[in-house]
């Protein structure tokens, strides 16, 4: 088993390494007759692209996507869609000195333990460079959702915490975060985050972050009890992102500090009998593993970047005790560029579950 594929009906297989000639992916199971071109995908890649500000890695990658198959005359054909993104600015020499050393916090040791060898150039397959393909696939998943539902599902994410400094919940503006270089949803905290990031970068250190993602327009009924839960698949998808160390759905861990009378989302009559009005959304839009029609809310915690310029104690592959300093170009906070990746994984899971729902239940009224 290679474990490089994701999804059930809408399946994504990614391939390539950080410092190889290219990275790419193959998407299978996409319905036919969906309008698609490189220009539909590129804006999402541009948001994840490195070098957008001084607070991200200065590796200069254009991240220009090429569609190699599965599209004819501007529409999907129902056959596998192959995507290619060429690596233009890899500097493999930055990793020559640490090829035989395990970087603390990285997958070096576990890769060596599992496979007996590893690609030390930028982390190889474990590099976050791989997530560019997910963002490209997520752009297609958004179009699948809009095609099947007749209207787009709005998926927006933002950084809501950096280095322990969180945005107060009442000041989170996801629309404003969409065009902000830090994906900050509040201008007041943005200046503070920039100070913290500058300080960490000067010290050769890094910071962690929390990303919140909200999907609106998700129809009720996606997901299934027990082993097909929508929230379980979302959690697995988010945890597959590099540096992700925790996932919350809705109120998440805060729900454990609430009483039952506070946590349960009360309902009142809505526009129709089968579309109630919820008075809160502690469940994050998912009840019993099935979407309720409310906004789906997910938060993902990202650890600080492990590649730092502060000497750390480690071992060589031969077991020698040494110190290591990771050179090269790295994000002082990986959570910032993770925002488009979180959105993409949300889109891929929702599109996959919508196809699964149609396969079992057929087309039904999704307007509620």
N, C-alpha and C positions, 0 to 999 in steps of 0.2 A: 504494500500500500504506500502510495506516495504522499497522500494527504495534502495535495496542492489544489484540490477542487472544493467548491463551496456551493451550497444550494441543492434543492431537490429537483424541481422542474426547470427553473432558470439557473443553470449551472455555470459557474465561472472557474476556469483553470488559469492560474497565473504561472509565468515562467520567467527566468532570468535572474541575474545577480546585479548587485550595486555597481560593480566595476566591469561588467561584461559589455559587449557591444550594444546590447539593447535589453529592454524588458518588454513583456507583453502578456497578452491573455487571450483566451478563447471563450466566448460566451455561447452556450448551447441552450436551446429551448426558447429562444426569443420568438414571439409570434410574428407572422409575416405582415407586410404592408404598413410597417411603421416608418414614417419619414425619419431618415437618419443620415447625417453627414459629419465630417470632422468638425465643422463649425458648431455643431450641436454639443460636442463633447469638450472642445478646447476651453471655453470659459470656465468650466469646473476645474480643469487641470491648471489653469492660470492662477486660481485661488490657492492651490496647494504648492505651486512651483517654488523652488528654493530661491533665495536671494531677493525676495520682495522687500525686505527691510533689514536694518542692522540687527534685528532681534531674531533672525533666522539664519540658517547656514548660508555661507556665501558661495557655495557650489553653484555655478551658473549653468542651469539646465533649461533649455527652452521648453522641454516636455511637449513637443509637437506630436500629436497622435496621427497614426496612419491606419485607415481601415483597409485590410487586405482581402477580406472575403465577407460573404453573407449580406451584401448590400448591392442592389442593382437599380440603376436609374434613380438613386436617392431613396430607395425603400428597402427595408429588410425583407429577405426572401424566405425566412424560416429555417435557414441553414446556419451552421456555426459562423459566428462573427469573430474574426481574428483582428486583434488590435496590436499595434507595434509602437513603442516609444524608444527612440534611440538615446543612448547615453553619450553625451557630448563633452562632459567636463569632469571625467574621473581622474583622480590623481593617486594611482595605486602606490606610488613611492612613499606616500605618507604612512603606509602601514608596514613597510619593510622591516622596521626595527622591532615590531611587536608580533611578527608572524608566529613566533614560537612561545608567546606569552599569553596567558588568559587574562583578558581585561575584566576586572571586577564589575559585576552588574550586567555583563553582556552574556551572550549565548556561546562564547568561545569554548568554555569547558564542557558544557553539555553537548555541543555539536561534536567535539572530539570524542567524548565518551560514547555517544550513540553511533557515529559513523566512522570513527577512526581517522578522520581527516576533515579539514574545513577550508573554506576560501576566506583568508584573512583580509582581503581587500574590501574595506568598508563594511565588513560583516557578511559579505556575500548574500546568501539567500535570506539571512535574518535581518538584513538592512531595511529600514523604513522606506527605502527607494521603491520597494515592491508595491507600496500602497498607492503609487501613482496609477497603476493599472486598475486598482479597485475604484479610484475616483472616476476613471474613464468608464468603467462598467456601470458605476452608479448613475452616471449621466444617462446611459441607455435605460437603466431600470426606471428612472423617472418618466421616461417617454413610454415605457410599457404600462406604467400605472395610469398615465393620462389617456393612453389609447384604450385601455380596457374600461376605465371608469367614465370616460367622456369629459373629465375635468382633471386638472393636475392636483396631485397631493403636494401641499406646501411643506417642504422639509428645510428647517433652518436650525443651525447650531451656533453656539458662541462659547468662548472661554468665560467661565463664571468665577474662576478662582486661579490665582497664580501665587505660588510660594506662601500659601496660607491666607492671603488677602482676598476675600470673597466679595462679590457684588451683592449688596442687599437684594433679596428676591423682588422687591417692589420696583427696582430700578433696572431690571433686565429688559432690554429692547433688542429683540432678535433681528429685527429689520435693520437697525443701525449697525449691528455687528457684521452684517453681510459684506459691507464695503470697508470695514476698518482693518488696517494692517495687522492688528493684534486680535482681530475678531472680538474686540471688547464691546459688550452691550451697554456700557455706561461710560460717558466721557470723563466723569469725575475720577473714577478709579484708574483710567487708562494712564494718566500721568504718573501715578504711584507705581503701577506695574512697570512702566518704562524705567523709572529710577531703579527698581529692584533688579530688572534684567541687566541694566548697564553695570550695576554693582557686581552682580554674579559673573558677568562676562569679564570684567576687569580682574576679578579674583580667580578666573579660570574655573569657575564653578557653574552649577546649573540649578534650575528650579522645576518643581512639579506643577501640575495644573489639573483643573477639573473642567470638562466640556459638557455642556447641556445641549441636548438635541430634542426638538419638538416637531412632530409630524401632524399636520392638520389636514382634514379632509379624508382621513382613513375610514373606510366604511366599517360598520359593525359586522362581526362574524368571521373575521380572519383569525386563523389559529384553530387549534383543536385541544381537547382535554388530554391530560397525562403527557404523552411523549411528543406531541405536536404543538406545544404551547408557543404562542407568539413571543411572549416575554423570554422564554428559555432560549429561543433561537436568536433573539436580539442580544441577549446577554452573551451567548457564545460568539456571535459575530463581532461584538465590541471587544471582547476579550482576545480575539484573534489579531487585533491591531497591535503593532509594536509598542511596547512600553505601557500598555494598559494593565492596571493592577486592581481595578475595582469597577463594578457596574451597579447602578441603582435604577429601578423602574419606579416612576412616580415618586412617592414620599421616601421610598427606599429605606435606609436604616433609620430614618427619623420616624417611620411608622412604628418601630419597636418602642418608641417613647410616647406614643399616643394611646389613649384609651379607645376601646371599641366604639364608643359613642362619638369620638372625634374622628376616627380614621375612616369609618364607613361613609361612602359617598351617597348622600341622600338623593332621592329622585322626586321630581314633580312632573305633572303632565306637560308634554311638549306640543309640538306642532301636529303630531299624530300619535295614536296609541302605541305604535311600535318605535317611536323616537322620543323617549323621555328627556327631560331637562335635568341634568345633574347639578347639584349645588356645590360640589367640590370635585377634585380630581386627584385624590391621594393615591388611587390605583394606577395612575399614569396611563389611563385609556385602555387598560387590559384587565379583564375579570375572568378568573378561571382559565387563563391562557388564551382567551378569545377577546378580540378588540370590541370595545363597547360603543364606538362611534365618537368618543371624546378624543382630544389630542393625545397622541402617544408621546410620553415623556421619558427620556433616558438620559442619565448622567454617567460619564466615564471618567475615572481618575487615572491620570498618567504620572508615572514616576519621573523624577528628574533625569535628564540625559546622563547616561553612564559614561560617555566619552567626555572627560574633563582634563584640564591641564594641571590639576593638583596630583602630586605623586601619591599612588596607592600601592599597598602591599599586595603581592600576588605570587603565583608560581609559574614556572616555565613548564612546557610539556614534559620535560625530563624530571620535574619535581623540585627544581632549584628555587629557593626563596629569593625574590627580587622585588624591585619597585618598578612601577610603570607609569608613564605619562602619555596620554593619548593625544597625538598631534592630529592635524587635519582641520577640516571645516565642519563644525557641528552646531546644531541648534542649542542655544542656551536654555530653551524650554520647548520640548518636542510637542507639548500639548497645543501649541499655537497652530502649527501646520496640520495637526490631527483633526481640526474642525471639519474640513472638507471630506476627510476620510470617514469620520463618524457619520456625516450626512450620507455618504455613499453606501455605507453598510446598512443604514436604516432603509434606504431606497431598495437595495438588493433583497433584504429580508421581506419587506412589504410586497414587492413585486412577486417574489417567489410564493409567498402565502396567498396572494390574490389568485395566482394561477392554480395553486392547490385547491383553493376554495371553489373556483370555477369547475375544476375537474370533478369534485365530489358533489357539489350542490347545484351546479349550473349557474347560468346568469340570472341574477335577481336584482331587485331594486336596491341600488347602492346610494340613493339620494338622501336617505335618512341620516 
